[in-house]
Amino acid sequence: MFLLTIIPSQFSFPQEELFISKVFTDPGGFTTGIEGPACDKEGNIYAVNFQKQGTIGKVTPDGNCSLFVELPEGSTGNGIRFNSKDEMLIADYTKHNILKIDMRTKVISVFAYEPKMNQPNDIAISSEDVLFASDPNWKDSIGNLWRIDKDGKVTLLESKMGTTNGVEVSPDDKTLYVNESIQRNVWAYDLSPEGDISNKRLLIKFDDFGLDGMRCDAEGNLYVTRYDKGTVVKMSPKGKILKEITLTGKKPSNVTFGGEDGKTVYVTLADNGNIESFRVDVRGRE
């Protein structure tokens, strides 16, 4: 005989909390230069400046931190991305490089070098492994935008911008987004298959606080860090603010998507030297 259990309608199962940030790693594990971050296919998170400057830390999905590599002497990392070969690419702002790391051997090489760069800061990558790098000059509040092709060739796309910082490619590879920290602008460009930009337009201008790293979800929404405000803004591809997530720390420097389903957002916090995380409803584009 089979018994059928009927659950009364007044009972409901608890739903997952979305857009609620929680501390993921212990404060102080990274320096105030914590940046990056990026996830590998196993769900590990990588961020720069673990315990001291010039390093990259590895954080497991359950929050355990360890030293992954020390960069060559004089190099300091910032933005991190993975290409389609699962190689790690790092903006080395002190030596004007884009570094590449073989994840199996941990061998570090120079993928691209451009002495005319102020300091490559954040990087974005297309589905065809073309990189885009922001390049701020903090002293003069100006910046540049560069493209780095798959062969390491570096091309200046635009100069004399504001203090370029966060940079991202849309899921369909047809739009490039760049923000300017001091001027608080987020710009959008049409992006050609060859990596050329056109039709620059202002997506949104904020009235206060700063901007730092940003990422797209699979639907093209942008997650933008609000430096000194302690929030991450979720914004539509048209520039409409959809949500604002409050963090524990006040100085979010960058953001990435990870987790088994790609719906966990990890945020690096410069003031706390750690990572926070929150769950979202749409997976990341990468």
C-alpha positions in Angstrom: 0.0 0.0 0.0 1.3 3.5 -0.9 0.7 6.5 1.3 0.5 9.9 -0.4 1.7 12.7 1.7 0.2 16.1 0.9 2.1 19.2 2.1 -0.3 21.9 3.1 -0.1 25.0 1.0 0.7 27.2 4.0 4.0 25.5 4.3 6.8 26.5 1.9 10.4 25.6 1.6 12.9 28.4 2.3 14.2 30.1 -0.9 17.8 30.9 -1.4 18.8 34.4 -0.4 19.8 36.4 -3.4 21.8 39.7 -3.5 22.8 39.4 0.2 26.6 39.8 0.6 28.5 37.8 3.2 32.1 37.6 4.2 33.8 34.8 2.3 37.4 34.9 3.4 38.9 36.2 6.6 39.8 39.9 6.7 43.5 40.8 6.3 44.5 37.7 4.3 45.2 39.9 1.3 46.8 43.4 1.2 44.9 46.6 0.5 46.0 45.9 -3.2 43.6 42.9 -3.5 42.3 42.8 -7.0 41.6 40.4 -9.8 39.5 38.3 -9.2 38.8 35.4 -11.5 37.6 31.8 -11.2 38.9 28.6 -12.9 36.7 25.8 -14.1 37.1 24.0 -10.7 35.6 26.9 -8.9 38.8 28.2 -7.3 39.0 32.0 -7.0 42.3 33.9 -7.7 43.1 37.3 -6.5 46.3 39.4 -6.5 48.4 40.4 -3.5 47.9 37.6 -1.0 49.7 38.3 2.2 52.1 40.7 0.4 52.3 42.6 -2.8 53.5 40.8 -6.0 51.7 37.5 -5.3 48.6 35.7 -6.4 46.4 33.9 -3.9 44.2 30.9 -4.5 40.9 30.5 -2.7 39.0 27.2 -2.7 35.2 27.1 -3.1 34.9 26.7 0.7 37.1 29.8 1.4 40.5 28.3 2.2 43.3 30.7 1.1 46.8 29.8 0.0 49.7 31.3 -2.0 49.4 30.3 -5.7 52.5 32.0 -7.2 54.9 34.9 -6.6 55.2 37.1 -9.6 58.7 38.1 -11.0 60.6 40.7 -9.0 59.1 44.1 -9.5 55.8 42.9 -11.0 52.5 43.7 -9.3 49.3 42.2 -10.5 45.8 43.8 -10.9 43.1 42.4 -13.2 43.0 38.7 -13.9 41.2 36.7 -16.7 41.3 33.2 -18.1 41.5 32.5 -21.8 40.0 29.6 -23.7 43.1 27.5 -23.1 42.6 28.0 -19.3 45.8 30.1 -19.1 45.7 32.9 -16.6 46.4 36.4 -17.9 47.3 39.2 -15.4 47.7 43.0 -15.8 51.1 43.7 -14.4 50.8 47.4 -13.8 54.3 48.2 -12.4 56.1 46.7 -15.4 53.6 47.6 -18.2 53.0 43.9 -19.0 50.3 41.4 -19.5 51.6 38.3 -17.9 50.6 34.7 -18.7 50.6 31.7 -16.3 50.5 28.1 -17.3 48.1 26.7 -14.7 49.7 23.2 -14.7 53.4 24.2 -14.4 52.9 27.7 -12.9 55.5 29.0 -15.4 55.1 32.8 -15.8 55.8 34.5 -19.1 55.3 38.0 -20.6 52.4 37.8 -23.0 52.5 41.4 -24.0 54.6 44.5 -23.2 53.9 48.1 -23.9 56.2 50.8 -22.5 53.7 53.6 -23.4 51.2 52.3 -21.0 50.7 54.3 -17.8 49.8 51.1 -15.8 47.6 48.3 -17.2 44.9 48.1 -14.6 41.8 45.9 -15.4 41.4 43.6 -18.4 38.5 42.1 -20.3 38.5 39.2 -22.7 36.3 38.3 -25.7 35.2 34.8 -26.6 37.9 34.9 -29.3 40.6 35.6 -26.6 41.1 39.3 -27.6 42.0 41.3 -24.5 41.1 44.9 -23.7 43.0 46.8 -21.0 42.2 50.0 -19.1 45.2 52.2 -18.4 44.7 55.0 -15.9 47.1 57.9 -15.0 45.9 58.6 -11.5 48.1 61.7 -11.0 46.6 63.5 -14.0 43.1 61.9 -13.8 43.3 60.7 -17.4 43.6 57.3 -19.1 43.8 55.1 -22.2 42.2 52.0 -23.6 44.2 49.3 -25.3 43.5 46.1 -27.2 45.9 43.1 -27.0 45.4 40.6 -29.8 45.9 36.8 -29.5 49.5 37.1 -30.7 50.3 39.7 -28.1 50.2 42.7 -30.4 49.2 45.9 -28.5 47.0 48.6 -30.1 45.9 51.9 -28.6 42.1 52.2 -29.1 41.5 55.5 -27.4 43.7 58.0 -25.5 43.1 61.1 -23.2 40.0 59.6 -21.6 39.2 59.9 -17.9 40.8 57.6 -15.4 39.9 54.3 -17.1 39.4 51.4 -14.8 36.7 48.7 -15.1 36.4 47.1 -18.5 34.1 44.4 -19.8 32.8 42.7 -23.0 29.1 41.9 -23.5 28.1 38.2 -23.8 27.6 38.6 -27.6 31.0 40.3 -28.1 29.3 43.2 -29.7 29.7 45.9 -27.0 32.7 47.0 -24.9 32.1 48.8 -21.6 34.7 51.0 -19.9 34.3 53.1 -16.8 36.2 56.1 -15.5 36.8 56.1 -11.7 37.2 59.8 -10.9 34.7 61.1 -13.5 32.2 58.3 -12.5 31.2 57.6 -16.1 30.4 54.2 -17.7 30.9 54.2 -21.5 29.7 51.8 -24.1 31.2 51.2 -27.6 30.1 49.1 -30.5 32.7 46.3 -30.9 33.6 44.8 -34.3 34.7 41.2 -34.8 38.2 42.6 -35.4 38.2 44.3 -32.0 37.7 47.8 -33.2 35.5 50.2 -31.4 33.0 52.8 -32.6 29.8 54.7 -31.6 30.9 55.7 -28.2 28.0 56.7 -25.9 27.6 57.4 -22.2 25.7 54.6 -20.5 25.4 56.2 -17.1 27.1 58.9 -15.0 27.0 58.6 -11.2 26.8 61.6 -8.9 29.1 60.4 -6.1 31.8 57.9 -5.0 34.1 56.0 -7.3 33.9 53.2 -9.8 36.2 50.2 -10.1 36.0 46.7 -11.7 32.9 45.3 -13.3 31.6 42.2 -15.0 28.6 41.1 -17.1 26.2 38.3 -16.5 24.9 36.1 -19.2 22.0 38.4 -20.0 24.3 41.4 -20.5 23.6 43.1 -17.2 26.7 44.9 -15.7 27.8 44.5 -12.1 29.8 47.6 -11.2 31.8 48.1 -8.0 31.1 51.5 -6.2 34.4 52.3 -4.5 34.1 54.1 -1.1 30.3 53.5 -1.2 30.6 49.8 -0.3 28.1 48.6 -2.9 27.9 46.7 -6.2 25.3 48.1 -8.7 23.5 45.7 -11.1 22.7 47.7 -14.2 20.9 46.8 -17.5 22.7 47.0 -20.8 20.9 50.3 -21.3 22.2 51.8 -18.1 19.2 51.4 -15.9 20.1 50.6 -12.3 18.3 47.3 -11.3 19.7 46.6 -7.9 22.3 47.9 -5.5 23.9 45.3 -3.2 25.4 46.5 0.1 28.7 45.0 1.2 30.4 44.8 4.6 33.5 46.6 3.3 33.5 50.1 1.8 36.2 49.8 -0.9 35.2 47.1 -3.4 37.9 46.9 -6.1 36.6 44.2 -8.5 34.1 41.4 -9.0 33.8 38.1 -10.8 31.3 35.3 -11.2 31.9 31.7 -10.1 30.4 28.8 -8.2 29.1 25.5 -9.6 26.3 27.2 -11.5 28.1 30.5 -12.2 25.6 32.4 -10.0 28.0 33.3 -7.1 29.5 36.8 -7.3 32.9 37.3 -5.5 33.9 40.8 -4.6 37.4 41.9 -3.6 37.5 44.5 -0.7 40.6 46.8 -0.5 39.8 48.1 3.0 39.3 44.7 4.5 41.8 42.7 2.5 39.4 40.0 1.8 36.6 38.6 -0.4 32.8 38.8 0.0 30.3 36.9 -2.0 26.6 36.9 -2.8 24.2 34.8 -4.9 22.4 36.1 -8.0 19.7 35.0 -10.3 21.6 34.9 -13.6 25.0 33.2 -14.2 28.1 35.2 -15.3 28.9 35.5 -19.0 32.2 33.5 -18.7 
